[in-house]
Amino acid sequence: MSGVGVNTVQYLRMMGGVDTAMPDSIVRRVIDRLLAEAGVDLPTAGDLDLVRTIDEIAAATDHRPIEVCWLTWLVESEGDLVADERYRDVLDRI
C-alpha cells in the first residue's frame, strides 16, 4: 500500500486477527535488549528481520508472535512492575 509503512500494515493485520508482530521502536528496543542479555545474535536491523526474529523467539518459547509483541509493550511500560501476575512467568521465558 502506497504511503503506509510496514509497522502500520502489521498493526492492522494484528487487529484483524493475524498472528504476527509489528516492528515498532518499542518492540525493537525490548527485543534487542533481551537478545543482548541472552547473548543471542539474531537479526533485527530491518523491519522484516525483526518480524522474523520475533517469529523465531515465539517458536522457541512456545508462544504466538502476537503475544511476544504485546509482552514487549508490558516490559517497556511497566518495567519490573508487571500489572498482571499471570504474565510474570511468560516474561521470564522470553
PAPAKE-784682 format. One record per residue: x, y, z of N, C-alpha, C, O, CB in turn; residue number from 1. Coordinates in nm, 2 decimals. Glycine has a CB too. Example, Ala and Ser with C-alpha at 12.3 -4.5 7.8 and 13.67 -1.06 7.14 Angstrom:
2
lumlum n_x: 1.32 n_y: -0.57 n_z: 0.78 ca_x: 1.23 ca_y: -0.45 ca_z: 0.78 c_x: 1.32 c_y: -0.33 c_z: 0.78 o_x: 1.42 o_y: -0.33 o_z: 0.85 cb_x: 1.13 cb_y: -0.45 cb_z: 0.90 seq: 1;
lumlum n_x: 1.28 n_y: -0.22 n_z: 0.71 ca_x: 1.37 ca_y: -0.11 ca_z: 0.71 c_x: 1.29 c_y: 0.00 c_z: 0.79 o_x: 1.34 o_y: 0.11 o_z: 0.80 cb_x: 1.41 cb_y: -0.06 cb_z: 0.57 seq: 2;
This chain:
94
lumlum n_x: 0.08 n_y: -0.12 n_z: 0.00 ca_x: 0.00 ca_y: 0.00 ca_z: 0.00 c_x: 0.09 c_y: 0.12 c_z: 0.00 o_x: 0.17 o_y: 0.14 o_z: 0.09 cb_x: -0.10 cb_y: 0.00 cb_z: 0.12 seq: 1;
lumlum n_x: 0.07 n_y: 0.20 n_z: -0.10 ca_x: 0.15 ca_y: 0.32 ca_z: -0.11 c_x: 0.13 c_y: 0.42 c_z: 0.01 o_x: 0.01 o_y: 0.45 o_z: 0.04 cb_x: 0.12 cb_y: 0.39 cb_z: -0.24 seq: 2;
lumlum n_x: 0.24 n_y: 0.47 n_z: 0.07 ca_x: 0.23 ca_y: 0.56 ca_z: 0.18 c_x: 0.20 c_y: 0.50 c_z: 0.31 o_x: 0.20 o_y: 0.58 o_z: 0.41 cb_x: 0.12 cb_y: 0.66 cb_z: 0.15 seq: 3;
lumlum n_x: 0.19 n_y: 0.37 n_z: 0.32 ca_x: 0.16 ca_y: 0.31 ca_z: 0.45 c_x: 0.29 c_y: 0.22 c_z: 0.48 o_x: 0.33 o_y: 0.14 o_z: 0.40 cb_x: 0.03 cb_y: 0.22 cb_z: 0.45 seq: 4;
lumlum n_x: 0.34 n_y: 0.24 n_z: 0.60 ca_x: 0.46 ca_y: 0.17 ca_z: 0.64 c_x: 0.43 c_y: 0.03 c_z: 0.69 o_x: 0.32 o_y: -0.01 o_z: 0.72 cb_x: 0.53 cb_y: 0.25 cb_z: 0.75 seq: 5;
lumlum n_x: 0.54 n_y: -0.05 n_z: 0.70 ca_x: 0.53 ca_y: -0.19 ca_z: 0.75 c_x: 0.47 c_y: -0.20 c_z: 0.89 o_x: 0.38 o_y: -0.28 o_z: 0.91 cb_x: 0.67 cb_y: -0.25 cb_z: 0.75 seq: 6;
lumlum n_x: 0.51 n_y: -0.10 n_z: 0.97 ca_x: 0.46 ca_y: -0.11 ca_z: 1.11 c_x: 0.30 c_y: -0.09 c_z: 1.11 o_x: 0.23 o_y: -0.17 o_z: 1.18 cb_x: 0.52 cb_y: 0.00 cb_z: 1.20 seq: 7;
lumlum n_x: 0.25 n_y: 0.00 n_z: 1.03 ca_x: 0.11 ca_y: 0.02 ca_z: 1.03 c_x: 0.04 c_y: -0.10 c_z: 0.97 o_x: -0.07 o_y: -0.14 o_z: 1.02 cb_x: 0.07 cb_y: 0.15 cb_z: 0.95 seq: 8;
lumlum n_x: 0.09 n_y: -0.15 n_z: 0.86 ca_x: 0.03 ca_y: -0.27 ca_z: 0.80 c_x: 0.03 c_y: -0.39 c_z: 0.90 o_x: -0.07 o_y: -0.46 o_z: 0.91 cb_x: 0.11 cb_y: -0.31 cb_z: 0.67 seq: 9;
lumlum n_x: 0.14 n_y: -0.41 n_z: 0.97 ca_x: 0.14 ca_y: -0.52 ca_z: 1.06 c_x: 0.04 c_y: -0.50 c_z: 1.18 o_x: -0.02 o_y: -0.59 o_z: 1.22 cb_x: 0.29 cb_y: -0.53 cb_z: 1.12 seq: 10;
lumlum n_x: 0.03 n_y: -0.37 n_z: 1.23 ca_x: -0.06 ca_y: -0.34 ca_z: 1.33 c_x: -0.20 c_y: -0.37 c_z: 1.29 o_x: -0.28 o_y: -0.43 o_z: 1.36 cb_x: -0.05 cb_y: -0.20 cb_z: 1.38 seq: 11;
lumlum n_x: -0.24 n_y: -0.33 n_z: 1.17 ca_x: -0.37 ca_y: -0.36 ca_z: 1.11 c_x: -0.40 c_y: -0.50 c_z: 1.10 o_x: -0.51 o_y: -0.55 o_z: 1.12 cb_x: -0.39 cb_y: -0.28 cb_z: 0.98 seq: 12;
lumlum n_x: -0.29 n_y: -0.58 n_z: 1.05 ca_x: -0.31 ca_y: -0.72 ca_z: 1.04 c_x: -0.33 c_y: -0.79 c_z: 1.17 o_x: -0.42 o_y: -0.88 o_z: 1.19 cb_x: -0.18 cb_y: -0.78 cb_z: 0.97 seq: 13;
lumlum n_x: -0.26 n_y: -0.74 n_z: 1.28 ca_x: -0.28 ca_y: -0.79 ca_z: 1.41 c_x: -0.42 c_y: -0.77 c_z: 1.46 o_x: -0.49 o_y: -0.85 o_z: 1.52 cb_x: -0.18 cb_y: -0.73 cb_z: 1.51 seq: 14;
lumlum n_x: -0.47 n_y: -0.64 n_z: 1.44 ca_x: -0.61 ca_y: -0.61 ca_z: 1.48 c_x: -0.71 c_y: -0.69 c_z: 1.40 o_x: -0.82 o_y: -0.71 o_z: 1.45 cb_x: -0.63 cb_y: -0.46 cb_z: 1.46 seq: 15;
lumlum n_x: -0.67 n_y: -0.74 n_z: 1.28 ca_x: -0.76 ca_y: -0.82 ca_z: 1.20 c_x: -0.76 c_y: -0.97 c_z: 1.24 o_x: -0.83 o_y: -1.05 o_z: 1.18 cb_x: -0.73 cb_y: -0.80 cb_z: 1.06 seq: 16;
lumlum n_x: -0.67 n_y: -1.00 n_z: 1.33 ca_x: -0.66 ca_y: -1.14 ca_z: 1.38 c_x: -0.55 c_y: -1.22 c_z: 1.33 o_x: -0.54 o_y: -1.34 o_z: 1.35 cb_x: -0.79 cb_y: -1.21 cb_z: 1.34 seq: 17;
lumlum n_x: -0.46 n_y: -1.16 n_z: 1.25 ca_x: -0.34 ca_y: -1.23 ca_z: 1.20 c_x: -0.24 c_y: -1.24 c_z: 1.32 o_x: -0.21 o_y: -1.14 o_z: 1.39 cb_x: -0.28 cb_y: -1.16 cb_z: 1.08 seq: 18;
lumlum n_x: -0.18 n_y: -1.36 n_z: 1.33 ca_x: -0.08 ca_y: -1.38 ca_z: 1.44 c_x: 0.06 c_y: -1.34 c_z: 1.39 o_x: 0.13 o_y: -1.42 o_z: 1.33 cb_x: -0.08 cb_y: -1.53 cb_z: 1.48 seq: 19;
lumlum n_x: 0.09 n_y: -1.22 n_z: 1.41 ca_x: 0.22 ca_y: -1.16 ca_z: 1.37 c_x: 0.26 c_y: -1.06 c_z: 1.47 o_x: 0.20 o_y: -1.04 o_z: 1.57 cb_x: 0.21 cb_y: -1.10 cb_z: 1.22 seq: 20;
lumlum n_x: 0.37 n_y: -0.98 n_z: 1.44 ca_x: 0.42 ca_y: -0.88 ca_z: 1.52 c_x: 0.45 c_y: -0.75 c_z: 1.44 o_x: 0.46 o_y: -0.76 o_z: 1.32 cb_x: 0.55 cb_y: -0.93 cb_z: 1.59 seq: 21;
lumlum n_x: 0.45 n_y: -0.64 n_z: 1.51 ca_x: 0.48 ca_y: -0.51 ca_z: 1.45 c_x: 0.62 c_y: -0.47 c_z: 1.49 o_x: 0.65 o_y: -0.47 o_z: 1.60 cb_x: 0.37 cb_y: -0.40 cb_z: 1.48 seq: 22;
lumlum n_x: 0.69 n_y: -0.42 n_z: 1.39 ca_x: 0.83 ca_y: -0.38 ca_z: 1.42 c_x: 0.85 c_y: -0.24 c_z: 1.46 o_x: 0.92 o_y: -0.16 o_z: 1.40 cb_x: 0.91 cb_y: -0.41 cb_z: 1.30 seq: 23;
lumlum n_x: 0.78 n_y: -0.19 n_z: 1.56 ca_x: 0.79 ca_y: -0.05 ca_z: 1.60 c_x: 0.91 c_y: -0.04 c_z: 1.70 o_x: 0.98 o_y: -0.13 o_z: 1.73 cb_x: 0.66 cb_y: -0.01 cb_z: 1.67 seq: 24;
lumlum n_x: 0.94 n_y: 0.09 n_z: 1.73 ca_x: 1.06 ca_y: 0.12 ca_z: 1.81 c_x: 1.06 c_y: 0.05 c_z: 1.95 o_x: 1.16 o_y: 0.01 o_z: 2.00 cb_x: 1.08 cb_y: 0.27 cb_z: 1.82 seq: 25;
lumlum n_x: 0.94 n_y: 0.05 n_z: 2.02 ca_x: 0.94 ca_y: -0.01 ca_z: 2.15 c_x: 0.97 c_y: -0.16 c_z: 2.14 o_x: 1.04 o_y: -0.22 o_z: 2.22 cb_x: 0.80 cb_y: 0.01 cb_z: 2.22 seq: 26;
lumlum n_x: 0.90 n_y: -0.23 n_z: 2.05 ca_x: 0.92 ca_y: -0.37 ca_z: 2.03 c_x: 1.07 c_y: -0.40 c_z: 2.00 o_x: 1.13 o_y: -0.49 o_z: 2.05 cb_x: 0.83 cb_y: -0.43 cb_z: 1.92 seq: 27;
lumlum n_x: 1.13 n_y: -0.32 n_z: 1.90 ca_x: 1.27 ca_y: -0.34 ca_z: 1.87 c_x: 1.36 c_y: -0.32 c_z: 1.99 o_x: 1.45 o_y: -0.40 o_z: 2.01 cb_x: 1.30 cb_y: -0.24 cb_z: 1.75 seq: 28;
lumlum n_x: 1.34 n_y: -0.21 n_z: 2.06 ca_x: 1.42 ca_y: -0.18 ca_z: 2.18 c_x: 1.42 c_y: -0.30 c_z: 2.28 o_x: 1.53 o_y: -0.34 o_z: 2.33 cb_x: 1.38 cb_y: -0.05 cb_z: 2.25 seq: 29;
lumlum n_x: 1.30 n_y: -0.35 n_z: 2.31 ca_x: 1.29 ca_y: -0.46 ca_z: 2.41 c_x: 1.36 c_y: -0.59 c_z: 2.35 o_x: 1.43 o_y: -0.65 o_z: 2.42 cb_x: 1.15 cb_y: -0.48 cb_z: 2.45 seq: 30;
lumlum n_x: 1.32 n_y: -0.62 n_z: 2.23 ca_x: 1.38 ca_y: -0.74 ca_z: 2.17 c_x: 1.53 c_y: -0.74 c_z: 2.16 o_x: 1.60 o_y: -0.83 o_z: 2.19 cb_x: 1.32 cb_y: -0.77 cb_z: 2.03 seq: 31;
lumlum n_x: 1.58 n_y: -0.62 n_z: 2.12 ca_x: 1.73 ca_y: -0.60 ca_z: 2.11 c_x: 1.79 c_y: -0.62 c_z: 2.25 o_x: 1.90 o_y: -0.68 o_z: 2.26 cb_x: 1.76 cb_y: -0.47 cb_z: 2.05 seq: 32;
lumlum n_x: 1.73 n_y: -0.56 n_z: 2.35 ca_x: 1.79 ca_y: -0.57 ca_z: 2.48 c_x: 1.78 c_y: -0.72 c_z: 2.53 o_x: 1.88 o_y: -0.76 o_z: 2.59 cb_x: 1.71 cb_y: -0.48 cb_z: 2.58 seq: 33;
lumlum n_x: 1.67 n_y: -0.79 n_z: 2.51 ca_x: 1.66 ca_y: -0.92 ca_z: 2.56 c_x: 1.76 c_y: -1.01 c_z: 2.48 o_x: 1.82 o_y: -1.10 o_z: 2.55 cb_x: 1.52 cb_y: -0.98 cb_z: 2.54 seq: 34;
lumlum n_x: 1.78 n_y: -0.99 n_z: 2.35 ca_x: 1.88 ca_y: -1.07 ca_z: 2.28 c_x: 2.02 c_y: -1.05 c_z: 2.33 o_x: 2.10 o_y: -1.14 o_z: 2.34 cb_x: 1.86 cb_y: -1.04 cb_z: 2.13 seq: 35;
lumlum n_x: 2.05 n_y: -0.92 n_z: 2.35 ca_x: 2.18 ca_y: -0.89 ca_z: 2.40 c_x: 2.21 c_y: -0.95 c_z: 2.54 o_x: 2.32 o_y: -1.01 o_z: 2.56 cb_x: 2.20 cb_y: -0.74 cb_z: 2.41 seq: 36;
lumlum n_x: 2.11 n_y: -0.94 n_z: 2.63 ca_x: 2.12 ca_y: -1.01 ca_z: 2.76 c_x: 2.14 c_y: -1.16 c_z: 2.75 o_x: 2.21 o_y: -1.22 o_z: 2.83 cb_x: 2.00 cb_y: -0.97 cb_z: 2.85 seq: 37;
lumlum n_x: 2.07 n_y: -1.22 n_z: 2.65 ca_x: 2.08 ca_y: -1.36 ca_z: 2.64 c_x: 2.20 c_y: -1.41 c_z: 2.56 o_x: 2.23 o_y: -1.52 o_z: 2.55 cb_x: 1.95 cb_y: -1.41 cb_z: 2.57 seq: 38;
lumlum n_x: 2.28 n_y: -1.31 n_z: 2.50 ca_x: 2.39 ca_y: -1.34 ca_z: 2.42 c_x: 2.36 c_y: -1.41 c_z: 2.29 o_x: 2.44 o_y: -1.49 o_z: 2.23 cb_x: 2.48 cb_y: -1.43 cb_z: 2.50 seq: 39;
lumlum n_x: 2.24 n_y: -1.38 n_z: 2.24 ca_x: 2.19 ca_y: -1.44 ca_z: 2.11 c_x: 2.20 c_y: -1.34 c_z: 2.00 o_x: 2.17 o_y: -1.22 o_z: 2.02 cb_x: 2.04 cb_y: -1.49 cb_z: 2.13 seq: 40;
lumlum n_x: 2.26 n_y: -1.38 n_z: 1.89 ca_x: 2.28 ca_y: -1.29 ca_z: 1.77 c_x: 2.17 c_y: -1.32 c_z: 1.67 o_x: 2.20 o_y: -1.41 o_z: 1.58 cb_x: 2.42 cb_y: -1.30 cb_z: 1.72 seq: 41;
lumlum n_x: 2.06 n_y: -1.26 n_z: 1.67 ca_x: 1.96 ca_y: -1.27 ca_z: 1.57 c_x: 1.94 c_y: -1.13 c_z: 1.50 o_x: 1.95 o_y: -1.03 o_z: 1.57 cb_x: 1.82 cb_y: -1.33 cb_z: 1.63 seq: 42;
lumlum n_x: 1.91 n_y: -1.13 n_z: 1.37 ca_x: 1.90 ca_y: -1.00 ca_z: 1.31 c_x: 1.77 c_y: -0.92 c_z: 1.34 o_x: 1.66 o_y: -0.98 o_z: 1.34 cb_x: 1.90 cb_y: -1.02 cb_z: 1.16 seq: 43;
lumlum n_x: 1.79 n_y: -0.80 n_z: 1.37 ca_x: 1.67 ca_y: -0.71 ca_z: 1.40 c_x: 1.69 c_y: -0.57 c_z: 1.33 o_x: 1.61 o_y: -0.48 o_z: 1.36 cb_x: 1.65 cb_y: -0.69 cb_z: 1.55 seq: 44;
lumlum n_x: 1.78 n_y: -0.56 n_z: 1.24 ca_x: 1.81 ca_y: -0.43 ca_z: 1.18 c_x: 1.70 c_y: -0.38 c_z: 1.09 o_x: 1.66 o_y: -0.26 o_z: 1.11 cb_x: 1.94 cb_y: -0.44 cb_z: 1.09 seq: 45;
lumlum n_x: 1.64 n_y: -0.46 n_z: 1.01 ca_x: 1.53 ca_y: -0.42 ca_z: 0.93 c_x: 1.40 c_y: -0.46 c_z: 0.99 o_x: 1.39 o_y: -0.55 o_z: 1.07 cb_x: 1.55 cb_y: -0.48 cb_z: 0.78 seq: 46;
lumlum n_x: 1.29 n_y: -0.40 n_z: 0.94 ca_x: 1.16 ca_y: -0.43 ca_z: 0.99 c_x: 1.12 c_y: -0.58 c_z: 0.97 o_x: 1.07 o_y: -0.65 o_z: 1.06 cb_x: 1.06 cb_y: -0.35 cb_z: 0.92 seq: 47;
lumlum n_x: 1.15 n_y: -0.63 n_z: 0.85 ca_x: 1.12 ca_y: -0.77 ca_z: 0.83 c_x: 1.21 c_y: -0.87 c_z: 0.90 o_x: 1.17 o_y: -0.98 o_z: 0.94 cb_x: 1.13 cb_y: -0.80 cb_z: 0.68 seq: 48;
lumlum n_x: 1.34 n_y: -0.83 n_z: 0.93 ca_x: 1.43 ca_y: -0.90 ca_z: 1.01 c_x: 1.37 c_y: -0.92 c_z: 1.15 o_x: 1.37 o_y: -1.02 o_z: 1.21 cb_x: 1.57 cb_y: -0.84 cb_z: 1.01 seq: 49;
lumlum n_x: 1.32 n_y: -0.81 n_z: 1.20 ca_x: 1.26 ca_y: -0.81 ca_z: 1.34 c_x: 1.14 c_y: -0.90 c_z: 1.35 o_x: 1.13 o_y: -0.97 o_z: 1.44 cb_x: 1.23 cb_y: -0.66 cb_z: 1.38 seq: 50;
lumlum n_x: 1.05 n_y: -0.89 n_z: 1.25 ca_x: 0.93 ca_y: -0.97 ca_z: 1.25 c_x: 0.98 c_y: -1.12 c_z: 1.24 o_x: 0.92 o_y: -1.20 o_z: 1.32 cb_x: 0.84 cb_y: -0.94 cb_z: 1.13 seq: 51;
lumlum n_x: 1.07 n_y: -1.16 n_z: 1.16 ca_x: 1.12 ca_y: -1.30 ca_z: 1.15 c_x: 1.19 c_y: -1.34 c_z: 1.29 o_x: 1.17 o_y: -1.45 o_z: 1.33 cb_x: 1.22 cb_y: -1.31 cb_z: 1.04 seq: 52;
lumlum n_x: 1.26 n_y: -1.25 n_z: 1.35 ca_x: 1.32 ca_y: -1.28 ca_z: 1.48 c_x: 1.22 c_y: -1.31 c_z: 1.58 o_x: 1.23 o_y: -1.40 o_z: 1.66 cb_x: 1.42 cb_y: -1.17 cb_z: 1.52 seq: 53;
lumlum n_x: 1.11 n_y: -1.22 n_z: 1.58 ca_x: 1.01 ca_y: -1.24 ca_z: 1.68 c_x: 0.94 c_y: -1.38 c_z: 1.65 o_x: 0.90 o_y: -1.45 o_z: 1.75 cb_x: 0.90 cb_y: -1.13 cb_z: 1.67 seq: 54;
lumlum n_x: 0.92 n_y: -1.42 n_z: 1.53 ca_x: 0.87 ca_y: -1.55 ca_z: 1.50 c_x: 0.96 c_y: -1.66 c_z: 1.55 o_x: 0.90 o_y: -1.76 o_z: 1.61 cb_x: 0.86 cb_y: -1.57 cb_z: 1.34 seq: 55;
lumlum n_x: 1.09 n_y: -1.64 n_z: 1.54 ca_x: 1.18 ca_y: -1.74 ca_z: 1.60 c_x: 1.17 c_y: -1.75 c_z: 1.75 o_x: 1.17 o_y: -1.86 o_z: 1.81 cb_x: 1.32 cb_y: -1.71 cb_z: 1.56 seq: 56;
lumlum n_x: 1.16 n_y: -1.63 n_z: 1.82 ca_x: 1.15 ca_y: -1.63 ca_z: 1.96 c_x: 1.02 c_y: -1.69 c_z: 2.00 o_x: 1.02 o_y: -1.77 o_z: 2.10 cb_x: 1.16 cb_y: -1.48 cb_z: 2.01 seq: 57;
lumlum n_x: 0.91 n_y: -1.66 n_z: 1.93 ca_x: 0.78 ca_y: -1.72 ca_z: 1.97 c_x: 0.79 c_y: -1.87 c_z: 1.96 o_x: 0.74 o_y: -1.94 o_z: 2.04 cb_x: 0.67 cb_y: -1.67 cb_z: 1.87 seq: 58;
lumlum n_x: 0.85 n_y: -1.93 n_z: 1.85 ca_x: 0.86 ca_y: -2.07 ca_z: 1.83 c_x: 0.94 c_y: -2.13 c_z: 1.94 o_x: 0.91 o_y: -2.24 o_z: 1.99 cb_x: 0.91 cb_y: -2.10 cb_z: 1.69 seq: 59;
lumlum n_x: 1.05 n_y: -2.07 n_z: 1.98 ca_x: 1.14 ca_y: -2.12 ca_z: 2.08 c_x: 1.08 c_y: -2.12 c_z: 2.22 o_x: 1.11 o_y: -2.20 o_z: 2.31 cb_x: 1.27 cb_y: -2.05 cb_z: 2.08 seq: 60;
lumlum n_x: 0.99 n_y: -2.03 n_z: 2.24 ca_x: 0.93 ca_y: -2.01 ca_z: 2.38 c_x: 0.78 c_y: -2.07 c_z: 2.38 o_x: 0.72 o_y: -2.06 o_z: 2.49 cb_x: 0.92 cb_y: -1.87 cb_z: 2.42 seq: 61;
lumlum n_x: 0.74 n_y: -2.13 n_z: 2.27 ca_x: 0.60 ca_y: -2.19 ca_z: 2.27 c_x: 0.49 c_y: -2.08 c_z: 2.29 o_x: 0.39 o_y: -2.11 o_z: 2.36 cb_x: 0.59 cb_y: -2.30 cb_z: 2.37 seq: 62;
lumlum n_x: 0.52 n_y: -1.96 n_z: 2.23 ca_x: 0.42 ca_y: -1.85 ca_z: 2.24 c_x: 0.39 c_y: -1.81 c_z: 2.09 o_x: 0.46 o_y: -1.84 o_z: 2.00 cb_x: 0.47 cb_y: -1.74 cb_z: 2.32 seq: 63;
lumlum n_x: 0.28 n_y: -1.73 n_z: 2.08 ca_x: 0.25 ca_y: -1.68 ca_z: 1.95 c_x: 0.32 c_y: -1.55 c_z: 1.93 o_x: 0.35 o_y: -1.48 o_z: 2.02 cb_x: 0.10 cb_y: -1.66 cb_z: 1.94 seq: 64;
lumlum n_x: 0.36 n_y: -1.51 n_z: 1.80 ca_x: 0.43 ca_y: -1.39 ca_z: 1.78 c_x: 0.35 c_y: -1.27 c_z: 1.83 o_x: 0.42 o_y: -1.17 o_z: 1.88 cb_x: 0.45 cb_y: -1.37 cb_z: 1.63 seq: 65;
lumlum n_x: 0.22 n_y: -1.27 n_z: 1.82 ca_x: 0.15 ca_y: -1.15 ca_z: 1.87 c_x: 0.16 c_y: -1.14 c_z: 2.02 o_x: 0.16 o_y: -1.03 o_z: 2.07 cb_x: 0.00 cb_y: -1.17 cb_z: 1.83 seq: 66;
lumlum n_x: 0.17 n_y: -1.25 n_z: 2.09 ca_x: 0.19 ca_y: -1.24 ca_z: 2.24 c_x: 0.33 c_y: -1.19 c_z: 2.27 o_x: 0.34 o_y: -1.10 o_z: 2.36 cb_x: 0.18 cb_y: -1.38 cb_z: 2.30 seq: 67;
lumlum n_x: 0.43 n_y: -1.23 n_z: 2.20 ca_x: 0.57 ca_y: -1.17 ca_z: 2.22 c_x: 0.56 c_y: -1.02 c_z: 2.20 o_x: 0.62 o_y: -0.95 o_z: 2.27 cb_x: 0.67 cb_y: -1.24 cb_z: 2.13 seq: 68;
lumlum n_x: 0.50 n_y: -0.98 n_z: 2.09 ca_x: 0.49 ca_y: -0.84 ca_z: 2.06 c_x: 0.42 c_y: -0.76 c_z: 2.17 o_x: 0.48 o_y: -0.66 o_z: 2.22 cb_x: 0.41 cb_y: -0.82 cb_z: 1.93 seq: 69;
lumlum n_x: 0.31 n_y: -0.80 n_z: 2.22 ca_x: 0.23 ca_y: -0.73 ca_z: 2.32 c_x: 0.31 c_y: -0.74 c_z: 2.45 o_x: 0.30 o_y: -0.64 o_z: 2.53 cb_x: 0.09 cb_y: -0.79 cb_z: 2.34 seq: 70;
lumlum n_x: 0.38 n_y: -0.85 n_z: 2.48 ca_x: 0.46 ca_y: -0.86 ca_z: 2.60 c_x: 0.57 c_y: -0.76 c_z: 2.61 o_x: 0.61 o_y: -0.71 o_z: 2.71 cb_x: 0.51 cb_y: -1.00 cb_z: 2.62 seq: 71;
lumlum n_x: 0.63 n_y: -0.72 n_z: 2.49 ca_x: 0.73 ca_y: -0.62 ca_z: 2.49 c_x: 0.68 c_y: -0.49 c_z: 2.54 o_x: 0.75 o_y: -0.41 o_z: 2.60 cb_x: 0.79 cb_y: -0.61 cb_z: 2.35 seq: 72;
lumlum n_x: 0.55 n_y: -0.46 n_z: 2.50 ca_x: 0.49 ca_y: -0.33 ca_z: 2.55 c_x: 0.47 c_y: -0.34 c_z: 2.70 o_x: 0.49 o_y: -0.24 o_z: 2.77 cb_x: 0.36 cb_y: -0.31 cb_z: 2.48 seq: 73;
lumlum n_x: 0.44 n_y: -0.45 n_z: 2.75 ca_x: 0.43 ca_y: -0.46 ca_z: 2.90 c_x: 0.56 c_y: -0.44 c_z: 2.97 o_x: 0.57 o_y: -0.37 o_z: 3.07 cb_x: 0.37 cb_y: -0.60 cb_z: 2.94 seq: 74;
lumlum n_x: 0.67 n_y: -0.50 n_z: 2.91 ca_x: 0.80 ca_y: -0.49 ca_z: 2.97 c_x: 0.84 c_y: -0.34 c_z: 2.97 o_x: 0.89 o_y: -0.29 o_z: 3.07 cb_x: 0.90 cb_y: -0.58 cb_z: 2.89 seq: 75;
lumlum n_x: 0.82 n_y: -0.28 n_z: 2.85 ca_x: 0.87 ca_y: -0.14 ca_z: 2.84 c_x: 0.78 c_y: -0.04 c_z: 2.93 o_x: 0.84 o_y: 0.05 o_z: 2.99 cb_x: 0.86 cb_y: -0.10 cb_z: 2.70 seq: 76;
lumlum n_x: 0.65 n_y: -0.06 n_z: 2.93 ca_x: 0.57 ca_y: 0.03 ca_z: 3.00 c_x: 0.57 c_y: 0.01 c_z: 3.15 o_x: 0.55 o_y: 0.10 o_z: 3.23 cb_x: 0.43 cb_y: 0.02 cb_z: 2.95 seq: 77;
lumlum n_x: 0.59 n_y: -0.12 n_z: 3.19 ca_x: 0.58 ca_y: -0.15 ca_z: 3.34 c_x: 0.71 c_y: -0.18 c_z: 3.40 o_x: 0.73 o_y: -0.17 o_z: 3.52 cb_x: 0.49 cb_y: -0.27 cb_z: 3.36 seq: 78;
lumlum n_x: 0.81 n_y: -0.20 n_z: 3.32 ca_x: 0.94 ca_y: -0.23 ca_z: 3.38 c_x: 0.94 c_y: -0.36 c_z: 3.46 o_x: 0.89 o_y: -0.46 o_z: 3.42 cb_x: 1.00 cb_y: -0.12 cb_z: 3.46 seq: 79;
lumlum n_x: 0.98 n_y: -0.34 n_z: 3.59 ca_x: 0.98 ca_y: -0.46 ca_z: 3.68 c_x: 0.84 c_y: -0.48 c_z: 3.75 o_x: 0.82 o_y: -0.58 o_z: 3.82 cb_x: 1.09 cb_y: -0.44 cb_z: 3.79 seq: 80;
lumlum n_x: 0.75 n_y: -0.38 n_z: 3.73 ca_x: 0.62 ca_y: -0.39 ca_z: 3.79 c_x: 0.52 c_y: -0.43 c_z: 3.69 o_x: 0.44 o_y: -0.35 o_z: 3.64 cb_x: 0.59 cb_y: -0.25 cb_z: 3.85 seq: 81;
lumlum n_x: 0.51 n_y: -0.56 n_z: 3.66 ca_x: 0.41 ca_y: -0.61 ca_z: 3.57 c_x: 0.27 c_y: -0.61 c_z: 3.64 o_x: 0.26 o_y: -0.66 o_z: 3.75 cb_x: 0.44 cb_y: -0.76 cb_z: 3.52 seq: 82;
lumlum n_x: 0.18 n_y: -0.54 n_z: 3.57 ca_x: 0.05 ca_y: -0.52 ca_z: 3.64 c_x: -0.03 c_y: -0.65 c_z: 3.66 o_x: -0.10 o_y: -0.66 o_z: 3.75 cb_x: -0.03 cb_y: -0.42 cb_z: 3.55 seq: 83;
lumlum n_x: -0.01 n_y: -0.74 n_z: 3.57 ca_x: -0.09 ca_y: -0.86 ca_z: 3.57 c_x: 0.00 c_y: -0.98 c_z: 3.60 o_x: 0.09 o_y: -1.01 o_z: 3.52 cb_x: -0.17 cb_y: -0.89 cb_z: 3.44 seq: 84;
lumlum n_x: -0.01 n_y: -1.04 n_z: 3.72 ca_x: 0.07 ca_y: -1.15 ca_z: 3.76 c_x: 0.08 c_y: -1.27 c_z: 3.67 o_x: 0.18 o_y: -1.34 o_z: 3.66 cb_x: 0.03 cb_y: -1.20 cb_z: 3.90 seq: 85;
lumlum n_x: -0.02 n_y: -1.29 n_z: 3.59 ca_x: -0.02 ca_y: -1.41 ca_z: 3.50 c_x: 0.08 c_y: -1.40 c_z: 3.39 o_x: 0.11 o_y: -1.51 o_z: 3.33 cb_x: -0.16 cb_y: -1.43 cb_z: 3.44 seq: 86;
lumlum n_x: 0.14 n_y: -1.28 n_z: 3.36 ca_x: 0.24 ca_y: -1.27 ca_z: 3.26 c_x: 0.38 c_y: -1.28 c_z: 3.32 o_x: 0.48 o_y: -1.29 o_z: 3.24 cb_x: 0.23 cb_y: -1.14 cb_z: 3.19 seq: 87;
lumlum n_x: 0.40 n_y: -1.28 n_z: 3.45 ca_x: 0.53 ca_y: -1.28 ca_z: 3.51 c_x: 0.61 c_y: -1.40 c_z: 3.46 o_x: 0.73 o_y: -1.38 o_z: 3.43 cb_x: 0.52 cb_y: -1.28 cb_z: 3.66 seq: 88;
lumlum n_x: 0.56 n_y: -1.52 n_z: 3.46 ca_x: 0.64 ca_y: -1.64 ca_z: 3.42 c_x: 0.66 c_y: -1.64 c_z: 3.27 o_x: 0.77 o_y: -1.69 o_z: 3.23 cb_x: 0.56 cb_y: -1.77 cb_z: 3.46 seq: 89;
lumlum n_x: 0.58 n_y: -1.58 n_z: 3.19 ca_x: 0.60 ca_y: -1.57 ca_z: 3.05 c_x: 0.71 c_y: -1.48 c_z: 3.02 o_x: 0.80 o_y: -1.51 o_z: 2.93 cb_x: 0.47 cb_y: -1.52 cb_z: 2.98 seq: 90;
lumlum n_x: 0.72 n_y: -1.36 n_z: 3.09 ca_x: 0.83 ca_y: -1.27 ca_z: 3.07 c_x: 0.96 c_y: -1.33 c_z: 3.10 o_x: 1.06 o_y: -1.30 o_z: 3.03 cb_x: 0.81 cb_y: -1.15 cb_z: 3.16 seq: 91;
lumlum n_x: 0.97 n_y: -1.42 n_z: 3.20 ca_x: 1.10 ca_y: -1.48 ca_z: 3.24 c_x: 1.14 c_y: -1.57 c_z: 3.13 o_x: 1.26 o_y: -1.59 o_z: 3.10 cb_x: 1.08 cb_y: -1.56 cb_z: 3.37 seq: 92;
lumlum n_x: 1.05 n_y: -1.64 n_z: 3.06 ca_x: 1.08 ca_y: -1.73 ca_z: 2.95 c_x: 1.13 c_y: -1.66 c_z: 2.82 o_x: 1.20 o_y: -1.72 o_z: 2.74 cb_x: 0.97 cb_y: -1.82 cb_z: 2.92 seq: 93;
lumlum n_x: 1.08 n_y: -1.54 n_z: 2.80 ca_x: 1.12 ca_y: -1.46 ca_z: 2.68 c_x: 1.26 c_y: -1.41 c_z: 2.71 o_x: 1.32 o_y: -1.35 o_z: 2.62 cb_x: 1.03 cb_y: -1.34 cb_z: 2.66 seq: 94;
